[in-house]
Amino acid sequence: MEDIRRIVEQAAGGKPVSVQMLSYGATVKTDNVETRKQVARALEAAGFVVQPVYGEGEEFLYHLNVSLPVMH
């Protein structure tokens, strides 16, 4: 799970990001759409499931929910 934090920080390239670790994965908060896209691509390439966060307000455009893939 600590891989999520490492991947996010590397993908953000020094831009401000926040990673809140949760039991199923993490919520990632970035500061703009481009950073969010870079982080999402890096997490997906590492095999994580990435989904946007839905909610009221522009800040939600920059947030992602990250979870581990379900193994069948």
The first five atom37 places (N, CA, C, CB, O) and aatype in JSON, in Angstrom:
{
  "aatype": [12, 6, 3, 9, 1, 1, 9, 19, 6, 5, 0, 0, 7, 7, 11, 14, 19, 15, 19, 5, 12, 10, 15, 18, 7, 0, 16, 19, 11, 16, 3, 2, 19, 6, 16, 1, 11, 5, 19, 0, 1, 0, 10, 6, 0, 0, 7, 13, 19, 19, 5, 14, 19, 18, 7, 6, 7, 6, 6, 13, 10, 18, 8, 10, 2, 19, 15, 10, 14, 19, 12, 8],
  "atom_mask": [
    [1, 1, 1, 1, 1],
    [1, 1, 1, 1, 1],
    [1, 1, 1, 1, 1],
    [1, 1, 1, 1, 1],
    [1, 1, 1, 1, 1],
    [1, 1, 1, 1, 1],
    [1, 1, 1, 1, 1],
    [1, 1, 1, 1, 1],
    [1, 1, 1, 1, 1],
    [1, 1, 1, 1, 1],
    [1, 1, 1, 1, 1],
    [1, 1, 1, 1, 1],
    [1, 1, 1, 0, 1],
    [1, 1, 1, 0, 1],
    [1, 1, 1, 1, 1],
    [1, 1, 1, 1, 1],
    [1, 1, 1, 1, 1],
    [1, 1, 1, 1, 1],
    [1, 1, 1, 1, 1],
    [1, 1, 1, 1, 1],
    [1, 1, 1, 1, 1],
    [1, 1, 1, 1, 1],
    [1, 1, 1, 1, 1],
    [1, 1, 1, 1, 1],
    [1, 1, 1, 0, 1],
    [1, 1, 1, 1, 1],
    [1, 1, 1, 1, 1],
    [1, 1, 1, 1, 1],
    [1, 1, 1, 1, 1],
    [1, 1, 1, 1, 1],
    [1, 1, 1, 1, 1],
    [1, 1, 1, 1, 1],
    [1, 1, 1, 1, 1],
    [1, 1, 1, 1, 1],
    [1, 1, 1, 1, 1],
    [1, 1, 1, 1, 1],
    [1, 1, 1, 1, 1],
    [1, 1, 1, 1, 1],
    [1, 1, 1, 1, 1],
    [1, 1, 1, 1, 1],
    [1, 1, 1, 1, 1],
    [1, 1, 1, 1, 1],
    [1, 1, 1, 1, 1],
    [1, 1, 1, 1, 1],
    [1, 1, 1, 1, 1],
    [1, 1, 1, 1, 1],
    [1, 1, 1, 0, 1],
    [1, 1, 1, 1, 1],
    [1, 1, 1, 1, 1],
    [1, 1, 1, 1, 1],
    [1, 1, 1, 1, 1],
    [1, 1, 1, 1, 1],
    [1, 1, 1, 1, 1],
    [1, 1, 1, 1, 1],
    [1, 1, 1, 0, 1],
    [1, 1, 1, 1, 1],
    [1, 1, 1, 0, 1],
    [1, 1, 1, 1, 1],
    [1, 1, 1, 1, 1],
    [1, 1, 1, 1, 1],
    [1, 1, 1, 1, 1],
    [1, 1, 1, 1, 1],
    [1, 1, 1, 1, 1],
    [1, 1, 1, 1, 1],
    [1, 1, 1, 1, 1],
    [1, 1, 1, 1, 1],
    [1, 1, 1, 1, 1],
    [1, 1, 1, 1, 1],
    [1, 1, 1, 1, 1],
    [1, 1, 1, 1, 1],
    [1, 1, 1, 1, 1],
    [1, 1, 1, 1, 1]
  ],
  "atom_positions": [
    [[0.82, -1.21, 0.0], [0.0, 0.0, 0.0], [0.86, 1.26, 0.0], [-0.93, 0.0, 1.21], [0.46, 2.29, -0.55]],
    [[2.02, 1.19, 0.6], [2.9, 2.36, 0.6], [3.38, 2.67, -0.82], [4.1, 2.12, 1.53], [3.87, 3.76, -1.09]],
    [[3.24, 1.68, -1.73], [3.56, 1.92, -3.13], [2.73, 3.06, -3.7], [3.34, 0.64, -3.95], [3.22, 3.83, -4.52]],
    [[1.47, 3.16, -3.26], [0.59, 4.22, -3.77], [1.22, 5.58, -3.52], [-0.82, 4.14, -3.11], [1.32, 6.4, -4.43]],
    [[1.65, 5.82, -2.3], [2.23, 7.12, -1.94], [3.48, 7.4, -2.78], [2.58, 7.16, -0.42], [3.66, 8.51, -3.29]],
    [[4.34, 6.41, -2.94], [5.57, 6.57, -3.7], [5.26, 6.89, -5.17], [6.44, 5.31, -3.6], [5.86, 7.8, -5.75]],
    [[4.34, 6.15, -5.76], [3.97, 6.36, -7.17], [3.38, 7.75, -7.35], [2.96, 5.28, -7.64], [3.72, 8.45, -8.31]],
    [[2.5, 8.15, -6.44], [1.86, 9.47, -6.54], [2.9, 10.58, -6.47], [0.81, 9.65, -5.43], [2.88, 11.51, -7.28]],
    [[3.8, 10.49, -5.51], [4.8, 11.54, -5.34], [5.74, 11.62, -6.54], [5.6, 11.31, -4.06], [6.12, 12.72, -6.96]],
    [[6.12, 10.47, -7.08], [6.99, 10.47, -8.27], [6.25, 11.06, -9.47], [7.47, 9.04, -8.59], [6.81, 11.87, -10.21]],
    [[5.0, 10.65, -9.67], [4.23, 11.1, -10.84], [3.93, 12.6, -10.77], [2.92, 10.31, -10.95], [3.84, 13.27, -11.8]],
    [[3.77, 13.11, -9.56], [3.45, 14.53, -9.39], [4.66, 15.42, -9.67], [2.93, 14.79, -7.99], [4.52, 16.62, -9.91]],
    [[5.84, 14.85, -9.62], [7.04, 15.6, -9.95], [7.28, 16.82, -9.08], [0.0, 0.0, 0.0], [7.7, 17.87, -9.58]],
    [[7.01, 16.7, -7.8], [7.25, 17.8, -6.89], [6.07, 18.73, -6.68], [0.0, 0.0, 0.0], [6.11, 19.62, -5.83]],
    [[5.01, 18.53, -7.46], [3.81, 19.36, -7.27], [3.09, 18.9, -6.0], [2.86, 19.28, -8.51], [3.23, 17.75, -5.59]],
    [[2.32, 19.8, -5.37], [1.66, 19.43, -4.12], [0.6, 18.34, -4.31], [1.02, 20.65, -3.49], [-0.3, 18.48, -5.14]],
    [[0.72, 17.28, -3.55], [-0.27, 16.2, -3.55], [-0.51, 15.76, -2.11], [0.2, 15.0, -4.44], [0.35, 15.91, -1.24]],
    [[-1.69, 15.22, -1.89], [-2.03, 14.68, -0.58], [-2.51, 13.26, -0.79], [-3.12, 15.56, 0.15], [-3.34, 13.0, -1.67]],
    [[-1.99, 12.33, 0.0], [-2.39, 10.93, -0.1], [-2.94, 10.5, 1.25], [-1.19, 10.01, -0.54], [-2.22, 10.46, 2.25]],
    [[-4.24, 10.18, 1.28], [-4.85, 9.67, 2.51], [-5.03, 8.17, 2.35], [-6.23, 10.39, 2.8], [-5.86, 7.72, 1.55]],
    [[-4.26, 7.4, 3.1], [-4.33, 5.95, 3.0], [-5.61, 5.44, 3.69], [-3.06, 5.3, 3.64], [-5.96, 5.88, 4.78]],
    [[-6.28, 4.53, 3.03], [-7.52, 3.94, 3.53], [-7.37, 2.42, 3.53], [-8.76, 4.38, 2.67], [-6.41, 1.89, 2.98]],
    [[-8.32, 1.73, 4.14], [-8.22, 0.27, 4.22], [-8.24, -0.38, 2.84], [-9.35, -0.28, 5.07], [-7.61, -1.42, 2.64]],
    [[-8.94, 0.21, 1.89], [-9.08, -0.39, 0.55], [-8.11, 0.22, -0.46], [-10.49, -0.22, 0.06], [-8.01, -0.28, -1.58]],
    [[-7.41, 1.28, -0.09], [-6.53, 1.96, -1.04], [-6.18, 3.34, -0.54], [0.0, 0.0, 0.0], [-5.56, 3.48, 0.51]],
    [[-6.59, 4.38, -1.3], [-6.25, 5.74, -0.9], [-7.13, 6.75, -1.63], [-4.77, 6.02, -1.18], [-7.72, 6.45, -2.67]],
    [[-7.19, 7.94, -1.07], [-7.74, 9.09, -1.76], [-6.58, 10.02, -2.03], [-8.88, 9.8, -0.92], [-5.81, 10.35, -1.13]],
    [[-6.45, 10.44, -3.28], [-5.35, 11.31, -3.68], [-5.94, 12.67, -4.06], [-4.53, 10.7, -4.87], [-6.91, 12.75, -4.81]],
    [[-5.34, 13.73, -3.52], [-5.76, 15.09, -3.85], [-4.58, 15.78, -4.53], [-6.24, 15.87, -2.57], [-3.48, 15.82, -3.99]],
    [[-4.84, 16.34, -5.71], [-3.81, 17.07, -6.44], [-4.26, 18.52, -6.57], [-3.54, 16.44, -7.84], [-5.35, 18.88, -6.12]],
    [[-3.42, 19.35, -7.17], [-3.75, 20.77, -7.26], [-4.26, 21.21, -8.63], [-2.56, 21.58, -6.91], [-4.69, 22.36, -8.79]],
    [[-4.23, 20.32, -9.62], [-4.75, 20.69, -10.94], [-5.03, 19.45, -11.78], [-3.76, 21.62, -11.67], [-4.64, 18.34, -11.42]],
    [[-5.72, 19.65, -12.88], [-6.15, 18.53, -13.72], [-4.97, 17.79, -14.33], [-7.08, 19.02, -14.81], [-4.98, 16.57, -14.4]],
    [[-3.95, 18.52, -14.78], [-2.82, 17.87, -15.43], [-2.08, 16.95, -14.46], [-1.85, 18.92, -16.0], [-1.71, 15.83, -14.82]],
    [[-1.87, 17.41, -13.24], [-1.22, 16.56, -12.24], [-2.09, 15.34, -11.95], [-0.96, 17.35, -10.93], [-1.58, 14.23, -11.83]],
    [[-3.4, 15.54, -11.85], [-4.31, 14.42, -11.61], [-4.19, 13.39, -12.72], [-5.78, 14.92, -11.49], [-4.17, 12.19, -12.45]],
    [[-4.11, 13.83, -13.96], [-3.99, 12.9, -15.08], [-2.67, 12.14, -15.04], [-4.11, 13.66, -16.41], [-2.64, 10.94, -15.29]],
    [[-1.58, 12.83, -14.72], [-0.27, 12.17, -14.63], [-0.28, 11.11, -13.54], [0.84, 13.21, -14.37], [0.21, 10.0, -13.73]],
    [[-0.84, 11.47, -12.39], [-0.9, 10.54, -11.25], [-1.78, 9.34, -11.61], [-1.45, 11.25, -9.99], [-1.42, 8.21, -11.31]],
    [[-2.93, 9.59, -12.23], [-3.84, 8.51, -12.59], [-3.16, 7.54, -13.56], [-5.12, 9.08, -13.22], [-3.27, 6.32, -13.4]],
    [[-2.48, 8.05, -14.56], [-1.8, 7.18, -15.53], [-0.74, 6.32, -14.85], [-1.15, 8.03, -16.64], [-0.62, 5.13, -15.14]],
    [[0.03, 6.92, -13.95], [1.08, 6.18, -13.26], [0.5, 5.08, -12.38], [1.95, 7.13, -12.42], [1.03, 3.97, -12.34]],
    [[-0.58, 5.38, -11.67], [-1.21, 4.38, -10.8], [-1.83, 3.25, -11.62], [-2.28, 5.04, -9.91], [-1.71, 2.08, -11.25]],
    [[-2.48, 3.59, -12.72], [-3.08, 2.57, -13.58], [-2.0, 1.67, -14.18], [-3.93, 3.22, -14.7], [-2.18, 0.46, -14.29]],
    [[-0.88, 2.25, -14.57], [0.22, 1.47, -15.13], [0.78, 0.5, -14.1], [1.33, 2.4, -15.64], [1.31, -0.55, -14.46]],
    [[0.67, 0.85, -12.82], [1.15, -0.01, -11.75], [0.1, -1.05, -11.32], [1.57, 0.83, -10.54], [0.35, -1.85, -10.43]],
    [[-1.07, -1.02, -11.97], [-2.09, -2.03, -11.7], [-3.18, -1.64, -10.72], [0.0, 0.0, 0.0], [-4.01, -2.47, -10.35]],
    [[-3.19, -0.38, -10.28], [-4.23, 0.06, -9.36], [-5.47, 0.49, -10.14], [-3.72, 1.22, -8.48], [-5.38, 0.88, -11.3]],
    [[-6.62, 0.43, -9.49], [-7.88, 0.9, -10.06], [-8.04, 2.35, -9.62], [-9.11, 0.0, -9.61], [-8.01, 2.65, -8.43]],
    [[-8.21, 3.24, -10.58], [-8.3, 4.67, -10.28], [-9.65, 5.18, -10.76], [-7.13, 5.46, -10.96], [-10.06, 4.92, -11.9]],
    [[-10.33, 5.92, -9.88], [-11.64, 6.5, -10.24], [-11.68, 7.94, -9.77], [-12.81, 5.68, -9.61], [-11.08, 8.29, -8.75]],
    [[-12.38, 8.79, -10.53], [-12.54, 10.17, -10.07], [-13.41, 10.22, -8.82], [-13.15, 11.05, -11.19], [-14.19, 9.31, -8.56]],
    [[-13.26, 11.29, -8.06], [-14.1, 11.53, -6.89], [-15.21, 12.46, -7.33], [-13.28, 12.13, -5.69], [-14.96, 13.51, -7.91]],
    [[-16.44, 12.08, -7.06], [-17.57, 12.92, -7.43], [-18.05, 13.7, -6.22], [-18.72, 12.07, -8.01], [-18.14, 13.15, -5.12]],
    [[-18.35, 14.96, -6.43], [-18.85, 15.79, -5.35], [-19.07, 17.2, -5.84], [0.0, 0.0, 0.0], [-18.78, 17.54, -6.99]],
    [[-19.58, 18.02, -4.94], [-19.83, 19.42, -5.28], [-18.55, 20.22, -5.12], [-20.96, 20.01, -4.38], [-17.81, 20.05, -4.16]],
    [[-18.29, 21.08, -6.06], [-17.14, 21.96, -5.95], [-16.03, 21.6, -6.92], [0.0, 0.0, 0.0], [-15.82, 20.43, -7.24]],
    [[-15.34, 22.62, -7.37], [-14.29, 22.45, -8.37], [-13.13, 21.59, -7.86], [-13.77, 23.8, -8.8], [-12.5, 20.89, -8.64]],
    [[-12.85, 21.65, -6.55], [-11.7, 20.91, -6.03], [-11.81, 19.41, -6.28], [-11.54, 21.16, -4.55], [-10.79, 18.73, -6.36]],
    [[-13.02, 18.9, -6.41], [-13.18, 17.46, -6.65], [-12.66, 17.05, -8.02], [-14.64, 17.08, -6.53], [-12.4, 15.86, -8.25]],
    [[-12.49, 17.99, -8.93], [-11.93, 17.67, -10.25], [-10.5, 17.17, -10.12], [-11.97, 18.9, -11.16], [-9.98, 16.52, -11.03]],
    [[-9.86, 17.48, -9.0], [-8.45, 17.16, -8.83], [-8.22, 15.96, -7.92], [-7.73, 18.36, -8.28], [-7.07, 15.66, -7.58]],
    [[-9.28, 15.27, -7.51], [-9.17, 14.18, -6.56], [-9.37, 12.83, -7.25], [-10.19, 14.35, -5.42], [-10.08, 12.73, -8.25]],
    [[-8.74, 11.79, -6.69], [-8.87, 10.42, -7.22], [-9.07, 9.44, -6.07], [-7.61, 10.02, -8.05], [-8.51, 9.61, -4.99]],
    [[-9.87, 8.42, -6.32], [-9.94, 7.28, -5.42], [-9.09, 6.17, -6.03], [-11.43, 6.8, -5.19], [-9.17, 5.91, -7.23]],
    [[-8.27, 5.54, -5.21], [-7.36, 4.51, -5.69], [-7.65, 3.23, -4.89], [-5.86, 4.95, -5.54], [-7.73, 3.27, -3.66]],
    [[-7.79, 2.13, -5.59], [-8.0, 0.86, -4.89], [-7.2, -0.24, -5.57], [-9.5, 0.49, -4.85], [-6.78, -0.11, -6.72]],
    [[-7.02, -1.3, -4.83], [-6.32, -2.45, -5.37], [-7.25, -3.21, -6.29], [-5.79, -3.37, -4.25], [-8.45, -3.27, -6.03]],
    [[-6.74, -3.8, -7.34], [-7.6, -4.59, -8.23], [-8.14, -5.8, -7.52], [-6.84, -5.01, -9.48], [-7.47, -6.38, -6.66]],
    [[-9.34, -6.2, -7.87], [-9.95, -7.39, -7.3], [-9.39, -8.62, -8.01], [-11.52, -7.34, -7.41], [-9.43, -8.71, -9.24]],
    [[-8.87, -9.54, -7.24], [-8.32, -10.76, -7.82], [-9.41, -11.83, -7.89], [-7.11, -11.27, -7.0], [-10.12, -12.08, -6.91]],
    [[-9.54, -12.45, -9.06], [-10.58, -13.49, -9.24], [-9.94, -14.86, -9.23], [-11.37, -13.28, -10.58], [-10.63, -15.87, -9.37]]
  ]
}
